[in-house]
Amino acid sequence: MATERLPDHVLEVRARLTGIQQRWNELRRYL
Amino acid sequence: MATTTSQAKILVVEDDEKIADLLTRQLEAHQFQVHAETRGKSALRYAATNRPHLVILDLRLPDLHGYEVCRGLRQLYDRSLVPILMLTAMDRPVDQLRGYAYGADAYLLKPYDAKDLIQTVSRLLTDGAL
């Protein structure tokens, strides 16, 4: 099955949310 | 560096697929050639036989810590040959200082802006790491 190419803005939002989640995980390590 | 930025081969070491996908697309849109690895050991193996012009390195990887990968890369290539950009969510000043101590040339925090990424990559490739 062919993989659909996600639009750029969807990729950007997805990655930004992941980055925010990773920052939160870092913060929690030191709380 | 003799290579123009548009020909540059960039090794992306990032275990998160969503971020790796975006990095690849953003860099390819600026005519960089991208090779992505998700593990530190495989990245070191790749770099040993395929010298990249620049490495973008995440720090929390599943096998080796990014600092260890950075140290391994520095055993292979001097700063003047391969600049290393750390791209990480580790946001404490001490993390950044440690990154530079291990041999990084630039440090960007996630979530990052595409403009900052491309500017930093271009600067490192154009001006050299130092």
Backbone of each chain as nested JSON, in Angstrom:
{
  "chains": [
    {"id": "A", "residues": [
      {"number": 1, "name": "MET", "atoms": {"N": [0.84, -1.188, 0.0], "CA": [0.0, 0.0, 0.0], "C": [0.88, 1.245, 0.0]}},
      {"number": 2, "name": "ALA", "atoms": {"N": [0.562, 2.185, -0.836], "CA": [1.377, 3.386, -0.919], "C": [1.219, 4.221, 0.355]}},
      {"number": 3, "name": "THR", "atoms": {"N": [2.343, 4.792, 0.826], "CA": [2.299, 5.643, 2.003], "C": [1.97, 7.062, 1.586]}},
      {"number": 4, "name": "GLU", "atoms": {"N": [0.973, 7.625, 2.246], "CA": [0.579, 8.997, 1.906], "C": [1.598, 9.974, 2.476]}},
      {"number": 5, "name": "ARG", "atoms": {"N": [1.968, 10.952, 1.654], "CA": [2.906, 11.981, 2.118], "C": [2.132, 13.049, 2.882]}},
      {"number": 6, "name": "LEU", "atoms": {"N": [2.481, 13.204, 4.14], "CA": [1.785, 14.181, 4.966], "C": [2.197, 15.587, 4.563]}},
      {"number": 7, "name": "PRO", "atoms": {"N": [1.265, 16.533, 4.634], "CA": [1.616, 17.927, 4.317], "C": [2.658, 18.455, 5.302]}},
      {"number": 8, "name": "ASP", "atoms": {"N": [3.431, 19.437, 4.859], "CA": [4.493, 20.002, 5.695], "C": [3.975, 20.505, 7.039]}},
      {"number": 9, "name": "HIS", "atoms": {"N": [2.848, 21.21, 7.006], "CA": [2.382, 21.818, 8.264], "C": [1.967, 20.753, 9.265]}},
      {"number": 10, "name": "VAL", "atoms": {"N": [1.486, 19.617, 8.782], "CA": [1.124, 18.533, 9.7], "C": [2.383, 17.952, 10.346]}},
      {"number": 11, "name": "LEU", "atoms": {"N": [3.411, 17.753, 9.532], "CA": [4.686, 17.267, 10.057], "C": [5.256, 18.24, 11.087]}},
      {"number": 12, "name": "GLU", "atoms": {"N": [5.142, 19.527, 10.782], "CA": [5.699, 20.53, 11.706], "C": [4.964, 20.529, 13.037]}},
      {"number": 13, "name": "VAL", "atoms": {"N": [3.648, 20.448, 12.996], "CA": [2.877, 20.437, 14.246], "C": [3.188, 19.173, 15.037]}},
      {"number": 14, "name": "ARG", "atoms": {"N": [3.239, 18.055, 14.342], "CA": [3.545, 16.774, 14.999], "C": [4.898, 16.832, 15.698]}},
      {"number": 15, "name": "ALA", "atoms": {"N": [5.901, 17.339, 14.991], "CA": [7.251, 17.402, 15.553], "C": [7.327, 18.415, 16.689]}},
      {"number": 16, "name": "ARG", "atoms": {"N": [6.609, 19.522, 16.545], "CA": [6.629, 20.531, 17.613], "C": [6.003, 19.977, 18.888]}},
      {"number": 17, "name": "LEU", "atoms": {"N": [4.902, 19.269, 18.751], "CA": [4.271, 18.651, 19.929], "C": [5.215, 17.634, 20.568]}},
      {"number": 18, "name": "THR", "atoms": {"N": [5.902, 16.89, 19.746], "CA": [6.865, 15.916, 20.279], "C": [7.989, 16.627, 21.028]}},
      {"number": 19, "name": "GLY", "atoms": {"N": [8.466, 17.736, 20.464], "CA": [9.516, 18.503, 21.123], "C": [9.052, 19.048, 22.462]}},
      {"number": 20, "name": "ILE", "atoms": {"N": [7.816, 19.535, 22.514], "CA": [7.266, 20.05, 23.773], "C": [7.156, 18.92, 24.796]}},
      {"number": 21, "name": "GLN", "atoms": {"N": [6.687, 17.76, 24.329], "CA": [6.592, 16.602, 25.227], "C": [7.972, 16.215, 25.776]}},
      {"number": 22, "name": "GLN", "atoms": {"N": [8.976, 16.251, 24.917], "CA": [10.333, 15.907, 25.367], "C": [10.85, 16.93, 26.368]}},
      {"number": 23, "name": "ARG", "atoms": {"N": [10.532, 18.214, 26.154], "CA": [10.958, 19.246, 27.12], "C": [10.284, 19.004, 28.474]}},
      {"number": 24, "name": "TRP", "atoms": {"N": [9.008, 18.645, 28.424], "CA": [8.282, 18.355, 29.658], "C": [8.911, 17.154, 30.369]}},
      {"number": 25, "name": "ASN", "atoms": {"N": [9.27, 16.146, 29.622], "CA": [9.916, 14.966, 30.219], "C": [11.239, 15.342, 30.885]}},
      {"number": 26, "name": "GLU", "atoms": {"N": [11.983, 16.243, 30.244], "CA": [13.241, 16.705, 30.834], "C": [12.987, 17.44, 32.142]}},
      {"number": 27, "name": "LEU", "atoms": {"N": [11.96, 18.308, 32.116], "CA": [11.637, 19.072, 33.315], "C": [11.264, 18.143, 34.463]}},
      {"number": 28, "name": "ARG", "atoms": {"N": [10.49, 17.123, 34.169], "CA": [10.031, 16.201, 35.215], "C": [11.174, 15.437, 35.859]}},
      {"number": 29, "name": "ARG", "atoms": {"N": [12.259, 15.24, 35.121], "CA": [13.403, 14.52, 35.695], "C": [13.987, 15.268, 36.883]}},
      {"number": 30, "name": "TYR", "atoms": {"N": [13.828, 16.587, 36.865], "CA": [14.497, 17.396, 37.881], "C": [13.523, 18.037, 38.856]}},
      {"number": 31, "name": "LEU", "atoms": {"N": [12.246, 17.678, 38.779], "CA": [11.266, 18.209, 39.732], "C": [11.297, 17.391, 41.019]}}
    ]},
    {"id": "B", "residues": [
      {"number": 1, "name": "MET", "atoms": {"N": [35.084, 25.551, 4.548], "CA": [34.893, 24.214, 3.975], "C": [34.683, 24.345, 2.468]}},
      {"number": 2, "name": "ALA", "atoms": {"N": [35.259, 23.456, 1.714], "CA": [35.21, 23.574, 0.265], "C": [33.811, 23.279, -0.285]}},
      {"number": 3, "name": "THR", "atoms": {"N": [33.095, 22.407, 0.374], "CA": [31.784, 22.016, -0.107], "C": [30.793, 23.155, 0.034]}},
      {"number": 4, "name": "THR", "atoms": {"N": [30.044, 23.412, -1.023], "CA": [28.994, 24.409, -0.896], "C": [27.866, 23.791, -0.096]}},
      {"number": 5, "name": "THR", "atoms": {"N": [27.122, 24.656, 0.549], "CA": [26.101, 24.119, 1.443], "C": [25.076, 23.27, 0.706]}},
      {"number": 6, "name": "SER", "atoms": {"N": [24.813, 23.609, -0.546], "CA": [23.775, 22.871, -1.266], "C": [24.195, 21.437, -1.58]}},
      {"number": 7, "name": "GLN", "atoms": {"N": [25.488, 21.149, -1.528], "CA": [25.942, 19.781, -1.79], "C": [26.177, 19.006, -0.511]}},
      {"number": 8, "name": "ALA", "atoms": {"N": [25.986, 19.646, 0.592], "CA": [26.424, 19.046, 1.854], "C": [25.621, 17.807, 2.216]}},
      {"number": 9, "name": "LYS", "atoms": {"N": [26.354, 16.807, 2.723], "CA": [25.734, 15.582, 3.221], "C": [25.589, 15.715, 4.73]}},
      {"number": 10, "name": "ILE", "atoms": {"N": [24.385, 15.564, 5.202], "CA": [24.11, 15.746, 6.624], "C": [23.632, 14.433, 7.226]}},
      {"number": 11, "name": "LEU", "atoms": {"N": [24.295, 14.053, 8.299], "CA": [23.879, 12.859, 9.045], "C": [22.975, 13.309, 10.191]}},
      {"number": 12, "name": "VAL", "atoms": {"N": [21.746, 12.83, 10.183], "CA": [20.782, 13.131, 11.242], "C": [20.697, 11.919, 12.158]}},
      {"number": 13, "name": "VAL", "atoms": {"N": [20.975, 12.139, 13.444], "CA": [20.875, 11.048, 14.419], "C": [19.737, 11.408, 15.368]}},
      {"number": 14, "name": "GLU", "atoms": {"N": [18.602, 10.784, 15.149], "CA": [17.366, 11.155, 15.873], "C": [16.488, 9.906, 15.951]}},
      {"number": 15, "name": "ASP", "atoms": {"N": [16.125, 9.508, 17.163], "CA": [15.348, 8.274, 17.298], "C": [13.847, 8.487, 17.169]}},
      {"number": 16, "name": "ASP", "atoms": {"N": [13.393, 9.727, 17.28], "CA": [11.96, 9.969, 17.136], "C": [11.618, 10.158, 15.659]}},
      {"number": 17, "name": "GLU", "atoms": {"N": [10.749, 9.281, 15.183], "CA": [10.441, 9.263, 13.75], "C": [9.818, 10.575, 13.276]}},
      {"number": 18, "name": "LYS", "atoms": {"N": [8.974, 11.171, 14.134], "CA": [8.269, 12.384, 13.722], "C": [9.254, 13.537, 13.525]}},
      {"number": 19, "name": "ILE", "atoms": {"N": [10.199, 13.638, 14.44], "CA": [11.178, 14.718, 14.315], "C": [12.162, 14.417, 13.182]}},
      {"number": 20, "name": "ALA", "atoms": {"N": [12.551, 13.165, 13.052], "CA": [13.478, 12.8, 11.972], "C": [12.849, 13.061, 10.601]}},
      {"number": 21, "name": "ASP", "atoms": {"N": [11.56, 12.757, 10.471], "CA": [10.862, 12.995, 9.199], "C": [10.871, 14.471, 8.844]}},
      {"number": 22, "name": "LEU", "atoms": {"N": [10.569, 15.298, 9.85], "CA": [10.507, 16.736, 9.585], "C": [11.902, 17.288, 9.257]}},
      {"number": 23, "name": "LEU", "atoms": {"N": [12.893, 16.879, 10.037], "CA": [14.261, 17.333, 9.77], "C": [14.67, 16.998, 8.338]}},
      {"number": 24, "name": "THR", "atoms": {"N": [14.382, 15.77, 7.948], "CA": [14.756, 15.324, 6.607], "C": [14.082, 16.184, 5.551]}},
      {"number": 25, "name": "ARG", "atoms": {"N": [12.802, 16.415, 5.732], "CA": [12.078, 17.198, 4.727], "C": [12.569, 18.646, 4.671]}},
      {"number": 26, "name": "GLN", "atoms": {"N": [12.796, 19.221, 5.858], "CA": [13.254, 20.621, 5.886], "C": [14.641, 20.77, 5.263]}},
      {"number": 27, "name": "LEU", "atoms": {"N": [15.517, 19.826, 5.555], "CA": [16.879, 19.92, 5.022], "C": [16.897, 19.644, 3.517]}},
      {"number": 28, "name": "GLU", "atoms": {"N": [16.126, 18.636, 3.094], "CA": [16.079, 18.329, 1.661], "C": [15.472, 19.484, 0.869]}},
      {"number": 29, "name": "ALA", "atoms": {"N": [14.555, 20.21, 1.488], "CA": [13.963, 21.37, 0.812], "C": [15.014, 22.446, 0.546]}},
      {"number": 30, "name": "HIS", "atoms": {"N": [16.107, 22.405, 1.306], "CA": [17.205, 23.353, 1.084], "C": [18.374, 22.687, 0.357]}},
      {"number": 31, "name": "GLN", "atoms": {"N": [18.081, 21.6, -0.322], "CA": [19.039, 20.903, -1.196], "C": [20.173, 20.214, -0.442]}},
      {"number": 32, "name": "PHE", "atoms": {"N": [19.99, 19.988, 0.859], "CA": [20.982, 19.18, 1.566], "C": [20.666, 17.708, 1.331]}},
      {"number": 33, "name": "GLN", "atoms": {"N": [21.724, 16.893, 1.326], "CA": [21.538, 15.446, 1.242], "C": [21.508, 14.899, 2.661]}},
      {"number": 34, "name": "VAL", "atoms": {"N": [20.476, 14.118, 2.964], "CA": [20.272, 13.677, 4.343], "C": [20.356, 12.16, 4.437]}},
      {"number": 35, "name": "HIS", "atoms": {"N": [21.092, 11.703, 5.447], "CA": [21.058, 10.296, 5.834], "C": [20.66, 10.268, 7.305]}},
      {"number": 36, "name": "ALA", "atoms": {"N": [19.623, 9.517, 7.628], "CA": [19.128, 9.498, 9.004], "C": [19.417, 8.162, 9.672]}},
      {"number": 37, "name": "GLU", "atoms": {"N": [19.848, 8.225, 10.915], "CA": [20.045, 7.041, 11.753], "C": [19.266, 7.25, 13.048]}},
      {"number": 38, "name": "THR", "atoms": {"N": [18.768, 6.137, 13.601], "CA": [17.97, 6.248, 14.829], "C": [18.725, 5.778, 16.074]}},
      {"number": 39, "name": "ARG", "atoms": {"N": [19.911, 5.234, 15.88], "CA": [20.686, 4.705, 17.007], "C": [22.102, 5.28, 16.962]}},
      {"number": 40, "name": "GLY", "atoms": {"N": [22.694, 5.401, 18.14], "CA": [24.03, 5.962, 18.221], "C": [25.094, 5.078, 17.598]}},
      {"number": 41, "name": "LYS", "atoms": {"N": [25.01, 3.782, 17.885], "CA": [26.044, 2.884, 17.366], "C": [26.004, 2.804, 15.841]}},
      {"number": 42, "name": "SER", "atoms": {"N": [24.807, 2.73, 15.298], "CA": [24.707, 2.651, 13.841], "C": [25.166, 3.971, 13.201]}},
      {"number": 43, "name": "ALA", "atoms": {"N": [24.915, 5.071, 13.902], "CA": [25.37, 6.37, 13.381], "C": [26.896, 6.417, 13.334]}},
      {"number": 44, "name": "LEU", "atoms": {"N": [27.533, 5.906, 14.374], "CA": [29.001, 5.898, 14.395], "C": [29.553, 4.984, 13.306]}},
      {"number": 45, "name": "ARG", "atoms": {"N": [28.903, 3.836, 13.124], "CA": [29.346, 2.92, 12.052], "C": [29.213, 3.604, 10.692]}},
      {"number": 46, "name": "TYR", "atoms": {"N": [28.096, 4.271, 10.479], "CA": [27.885, 4.949, 9.203], "C": [28.926, 6.051, 8.998]}},
      {"number": 47, "name": "ALA", "atoms": {"N": [29.128, 6.85, 10.05], "CA": [30.03, 7.999, 9.92], "C": [31.476, 7.553, 9.668]}},
      {"number": 48, "name": "ALA", "atoms": {"N": [31.819, 6.378, 10.17], "CA": [33.195, 5.904, 10.013], "C": [33.546, 5.652, 8.549]}},
      {"number": 49, "name": "THR", "atoms": {"N": [32.553, 5.298, 7.753], "CA": [32.825, 4.975, 6.355], "C": [32.237, 5.99, 5.372]}},
      {"number": 50, "name": "ASN", "atoms": {"N": [31.404, 6.884, 5.877], "CA": [30.795, 7.908, 5.011], "C": [30.911, 9.248, 5.718]}},
      {"number": 51, "name": "ARG", "atoms": {"N": [31.975, 9.948, 5.46], "CA": [32.151, 11.206, 6.208], "C": [31.069, 12.213, 5.843]}},
      {"number": 52, "name": "PRO", "atoms": {"N": [30.233, 12.569, 6.836], "CA": [29.241, 13.614, 6.55], "C": [29.903, 14.98, 6.617]}},
      {"number": 53, "name": "HIS", "atoms": {"N": [29.267, 15.961, 6.045], "CA": [29.784, 17.325, 6.173], "C": [29.305, 17.992, 7.454]}},
      {"number": 54, "name": "LEU", "atoms": {"N": [28.257, 17.421, 8.033], "CA": [27.719, 17.966, 9.285], "C": [26.858, 16.88, 9.928]}},
      {"number": 55, "name": "VAL", "atoms": {"N": [26.808, 16.881, 11.26], "CA": [25.964, 15.927, 11.983], "C": [24.973, 16.699, 12.839]}},
      {"number": 56, "name": "ILE", "atoms": {"N": [23.711, 16.302, 12.764], "CA": [22.693, 16.801, 13.683], "C": [22.399, 15.667, 14.653]}},
      {"number": 57, "name": "LEU", "atoms": {"N": [22.606, 15.938, 15.92], "CA": [22.652, 14.859, 16.903], "C": [21.674, 15.095, 18.049]}},
      {"number": 58, "name": "ASP", "atoms": {"N": [20.738, 14.178, 18.202], "CA": [19.872, 14.147, 19.378], "C": [20.698, 13.592, 20.537]}},
      {"number": 59, "name": "LEU", "atoms": {"N": [20.282, 13.879, 21.769], "CA": [21.077, 13.402, 22.906], "C": [20.481, 12.176, 23.59]}},
      {"number": 60, "name": "ARG", "atoms": {"N": [19.17, 12.109, 23.7], "CA": [18.586, 10.922, 24.35], "C": [18.279, 9.885, 23.281]}},
      {"number": 61, "name": "LEU", "atoms": {"N": [19.226, 8.993, 23.104], "CA": [19.092, 7.921, 22.115], "C": [18.922, 6.592, 22.845]}},
      {"number": 62, "name": "PRO", "atoms": {"N": [18.385, 5.578, 22.17], "CA": [18.065, 4.334, 22.864], "C": [19.29, 3.517, 23.285]}},
      {"number": 63, "name": "ASP", "atoms": {"N": [20.375, 3.623, 22.579], "CA": [21.52, 2.768, 22.92], "C": [22.641, 3.557, 23.609]}},
      {"number": 64, "name": "LEU", "atoms": {"N": [23.216, 4.51, 22.935], "CA": [24.26, 5.352, 23.522], "C": [23.684, 6.724, 23.828]}},
      {"number": 65, "name": "HIS", "atoms": {"N": [24.26, 7.388, 24.813], "CA": [23.884, 8.786, 25.012], "C": [24.506, 9.612, 23.891]}},
      {"number": 66, "name": "GLY", "atoms": {"N": [23.823, 10.682, 23.531], "CA": [24.342, 11.537, 22.466], "C": [25.739, 12.064, 22.75]}},
      {"number": 67, "name": "TYR", "atoms": {"N": [26.04, 12.3, 24.037], "CA": [27.389, 12.765, 24.378], "C": [28.446, 11.733, 23.955]}},
      {"number": 68, "name": "GLU", "atoms": {"N": [28.098, 10.462, 24.177], "CA": [29.042, 9.395, 23.796], "C": [29.193, 9.331, 22.276]}},
      {"number": 69, "name": "VAL", "atoms": {"N": [28.083, 9.525, 21.593], "CA": [28.146, 9.54, 20.127], "C": [29.021, 10.702, 19.668]}},
      {"number": 70, "name": "CYS", "atoms": {"N": [28.843, 11.832, 20.329], "CA": [29.635, 13.018, 19.97], "C": [31.121, 12.735, 20.189]}},
      {"number": 71, "name": "ARG", "atoms": {"N": [31.427, 12.119, 21.305], "CA": [32.827, 11.8, 21.569], "C": [33.379, 10.832, 20.512]}},
      {"number": 72, "name": "GLY", "atoms": {"N": [32.546, 9.837, 20.153], "CA": [32.974, 8.899, 19.116], "C": [33.196, 9.584, 17.777]}},
      {"number": 73, "name": "LEU", "atoms": {"N": [32.316, 10.519, 17.452], "CA": [32.472, 11.266, 16.194], "C": [33.75, 12.1, 16.222]}},
      {"number": 74, "name": "ARG", "atoms": {"N": [34.031, 12.661, 17.39], "CA": [35.241, 13.487, 17.498], "C": [36.517, 12.642, 17.413]}},
      {"number": 75, "name": "GLN", "atoms": {"N": [36.418, 11.366, 17.773], "CA": [37.574, 10.483, 17.584], "C": [37.796, 10.192, 16.1]}},
      {"number": 76, "name": "LEU", "atoms": {"N": [36.708, 10.29, 15.34], "CA": [36.811, 10.067, 13.892], "C": [37.209, 11.338, 13.151]}},
      {"number": 77, "name": "TYR", "atoms": {"N": [36.581, 12.437, 13.526], "CA": [36.738, 13.676, 12.754], "C": [36.907, 14.876, 13.667]}},
      {"number": 78, "name": "ASP", "atoms": {"N": [37.849, 15.678, 13.342], "CA": [38.105, 16.921, 14.059], "C": [36.97, 17.926, 13.798]}},
      {"number": 79, "name": "ARG", "atoms": {"N": [36.893, 18.915, 14.672], "CA": [35.88, 19.97, 14.506], "C": [35.942, 20.645, 13.141]}},
      {"number": 80, "name": "SER", "atoms": {"N": [37.161, 20.813, 12.643], "CA": [37.292, 21.522, 11.373], "C": [36.778, 20.677, 10.204]}},
      {"number": 81, "name": "LEU", "atoms": {"N": [36.66, 19.371, 10.396], "CA": [36.177, 18.496, 9.32], "C": [34.667, 18.283, 9.38]}},
      {"number": 82, "name": "VAL", "atoms": {"N": [34.151, 18.044, 10.567], "CA": [32.729, 17.724, 10.69], "C": [32.131, 18.492, 11.878]}},
      {"number": 83, "name": "PRO", "atoms": {"N": [31.409, 19.571, 11.606], "CA": [30.703, 20.241, 12.699], "C": [29.537, 19.398, 13.218]}},
      {"number": 84, "name": "ILE", "atoms": {"N": [29.283, 19.542, 14.506], "CA": [28.195, 18.787, 15.137], "C": [27.216, 19.768, 15.769]}},
      {"number": 85, "name": "LEU", "atoms": {"N": [25.96, 19.625, 15.373], "CA": [24.868, 20.42, 15.939], "C": [24.039, 19.515, 16.84]}},
      {"number": 86, "name": "MET", "atoms": {"N": [24.022, 19.807, 18.133], "CA": [23.171, 19.041, 19.047], "C": [21.771, 19.627, 19.017]}},
      {"number": 87, "name": "LEU", "atoms": {"N": [20.789, 18.761, 18.822], "CA": [19.387, 19.18, 18.771], "C": [18.644, 18.358, 19.807]}},
      {"number": 88, "name": "THR", "atoms": {"N": [18.249, 18.997, 20.897], "CA": [17.805, 18.227, 22.048], "C": [16.776, 18.972, 22.868]}},
      {"number": 89, "name": "ALA", "atoms": {"N": [16.065, 18.227, 23.712], "CA": [15.157, 18.85, 24.681], "C": [15.855, 19.081, 26.016]}},
      {"number": 90, "name": "MET", "atoms": {"N": [17.097, 18.667, 26.146], "CA": [17.843, 18.848, 27.407], "C": [18.227, 20.322, 27.527]}},
      {"number": 91, "name": "ASP", "atoms": {"N": [17.494, 21.044, 28.354], "CA": [17.551, 22.507, 28.274], "C": [18.299, 23.177, 29.421]}},
      {"number": 92, "name": "ARG", "atoms": {"N": [18.939, 22.404, 30.294], "CA": [19.673, 23.058, 31.382], "C": [21.001, 23.615, 30.843]}},
      {"number": 93, "name": "PRO", "atoms": {"N": [21.44, 24.733, 31.377], "CA": [22.733, 25.287, 30.927], "C": [23.862, 24.271, 31.03]}},
      {"number": 94, "name": "VAL", "atoms": {"N": [23.831, 23.437, 32.076], "CA": [24.902, 22.453, 32.233], "C": [24.894, 21.422, 31.099]}},
      {"number": 95, "name": "ASP", "atoms": {"N": [23.71, 21.116, 30.588], "CA": [23.63, 20.167, 29.461], "C": [24.325, 20.76, 28.236]}},
      {"number": 96, "name": "GLN", "atoms": {"N": [24.078, 22.041, 28.031], "CA": [24.675, 22.714, 26.881], "C": [26.196, 22.802, 27.031]}},
      {"number": 97, "name": "LEU", "atoms": {"N": [26.638, 23.16, 28.224], "CA": [28.086, 23.238, 28.462], "C": [28.744, 21.878, 28.252]}},
      {"number": 98, "name": "ARG", "atoms": {"N": [28.062, 20.833, 28.747], "CA": [28.595, 19.482, 28.57], "C": [28.665, 19.137, 27.09]}},
      {"number": 99, "name": "GLY", "atoms": {"N": [27.648, 19.554, 26.353], "CA": [27.641, 19.285, 24.915], "C": [28.855, 19.887, 24.219]}},
      {"number": 100, "name": "TYR", "atoms": {"N": [29.148, 21.13, 24.561], "CA": [30.314, 21.777, 23.953], "C": [31.598, 21.087, 24.405]}},
      {"number": 101, "name": "ALA", "atoms": {"N": [31.617, 20.654, 25.661], "CA": [32.816, 19.976, 26.17], "C": [33.054, 18.655, 25.441]}},
      {"number": 102, "name": "TYR", "atoms": {"N": [31.984, 18.004, 25.02], "CA": [32.123, 16.734, 24.292], "C": [32.443, 16.946, 22.813]}},
      {"number": 103, "name": "GLY", "atoms": {"N": [32.363, 18.2, 22.358], "CA": [32.777, 18.445, 20.985], "C": [31.718, 19.008, 20.067]}},
      {"number": 104, "name": "ALA", "atoms": {"N": [30.589, 19.429, 20.637], "CA": [29.559, 20.047, 19.789], "C": [29.998, 21.438, 19.362]}},
      {"number": 105, "name": "ASP", "atoms": {"N": [29.455, 21.889, 18.243], "CA": [29.754, 23.226, 17.726], "C": [28.565, 24.165, 17.851]}},
      {"number": 106, "name": "ALA", "atoms": {"N": [27.382, 23.597, 17.977], "CA": [26.175, 24.407, 18.151], "C": [25.153, 23.561, 18.899]}},
      {"number": 107, "name": "TYR", "atoms": {"N": [24.2, 24.25, 19.526], "CA": [23.24, 23.574, 20.4], "C": [21.882, 24.23, 20.189]}},
      {"number": 108, "name": "LEU", "atoms": {"N": [20.912, 23.466, 19.72], "CA": [19.554, 23.991, 19.52], "C": [18.589, 23.184, 20.366]}},
      {"number": 109, "name": "LEU", "atoms": {"N": [17.583, 23.892, 20.901], "CA": [16.594, 23.214, 21.736], "C": [15.344, 22.852, 20.941]}},
      {"number": 110, "name": "LYS", "atoms": {"N": [14.769, 21.716, 21.28], "CA": [13.452, 21.333, 20.767], "C": [12.393, 21.936, 21.689]}},
      {"number": 111, "name": "PRO", "atoms": {"N": [11.25, 22.323, 21.163], "CA": [10.939, 22.377, 19.736], "C": [11.697, 23.532, 19.08]}},
      {"number": 112, "name": "TYR", "atoms": {"N": [12.114, 23.29, 17.854], "CA": [12.962, 24.272, 17.179], "C": [12.178, 24.941, 16.043]}},
      {"number": 113, "name": "ASP", "atoms": {"N": [12.687, 26.088, 15.616], "CA": [12.112, 26.751, 14.438], "C": [12.938, 26.38, 13.216]}},
      {"number": 114, "name": "ALA", "atoms": {"N": [12.256, 26.16, 12.115], "CA": [12.951, 25.775, 10.885], "C": [13.993, 26.811, 10.485]}},
      {"number": 115, "name": "LYS", "atoms": {"N": [13.651, 28.066, 10.69], "CA": [14.572, 29.14, 10.299], "C": [15.871, 29.044, 11.097]}},
      {"number": 116, "name": "ASP", "atoms": {"N": [15.747, 28.809, 12.404], "CA": [16.942, 28.675, 13.248], "C": [17.778, 27.479, 12.814]}},
      {"number": 117, "name": "LEU", "atoms": {"N": [17.094, 26.391, 12.497], "CA": [17.809, 25.184, 12.072], "C": [18.624, 25.446, 10.816]}},
      {"number": 118, "name": "ILE", "atoms": {"N": [17.965, 25.995, 9.802], "CA": [18.64, 26.184, 8.518], "C": [19.752, 27.231, 8.64]}},
      {"number": 119, "name": "GLN", "atoms": {"N": [19.493, 28.276, 9.407], "CA": [20.533, 29.306, 9.615], "C": [21.751, 28.708, 10.3]}},
      {"number": 120, "name": "THR", "atoms": {"N": [21.519, 27.891, 11.315], "CA": [22.64, 27.305, 12.064], "C": [23.413, 26.327, 11.189]}},
      {"number": 121, "name": "VAL", "atoms": {"N": [22.69, 25.481, 10.474], "CA": [23.348, 24.514, 9.589], "C": [24.182, 25.248, 8.531]}},
      {"number": 122, "name": "SER", "atoms": {"N": [23.59, 26.263, 7.932], "CA": [24.296, 27.001, 6.875], "C": [25.532, 27.695, 7.434]}},
      {"number": 123, "name": "ARG", "atoms": {"N": [25.391, 28.26, 8.627], "CA": [26.535, 28.955, 9.245], "C": [27.667, 27.971, 9.529]}},
      {"number": 124, "name": "LEU", "atoms": {"N": [27.327, 26.822, 10.075], "CA": [28.358, 25.836, 10.405], "C": [29.065, 25.341, 9.14]}},
      {"number": 125, "name": "LEU", "atoms": {"N": [28.288, 25.164, 8.081], "CA": [28.893, 24.67, 6.834], "C": [29.711, 25.738, 6.124]}},
      {"number": 126, "name": "THR", "atoms": {"N": [29.262, 26.964, 6.23], "CA": [29.938, 28.046, 5.508], "C": [31.168, 28.55, 6.245]}},
      {"number": 127, "name": "ASP", "atoms": {"N": [30.991, 28.773, 7.55], "CA": [32.063, 29.38, 8.323], "C": [33.012, 28.367, 8.931]}},
      {"number": 128, "name": "GLY", "atoms": {"N": [32.629, 27.111, 8.902], "CA": [33.41, 26.114, 9.619], "C": [32.942, 26.074, 11.058]}},
      {"number": 129, "name": "ALA", "atoms": {"N": [33.417, 25.089, 11.756], "CA": [32.904, 24.856, 13.097], "C": [33.448, 25.85, 14.106]}},
      {"number": 130, "name": "LEU", "atoms": {"N": [34.608, 26.411, 13.866], "CA": [35.243, 27.225, 14.897], "C": [35.098, 28.714, 14.58]}}
    ]}
  ]
}
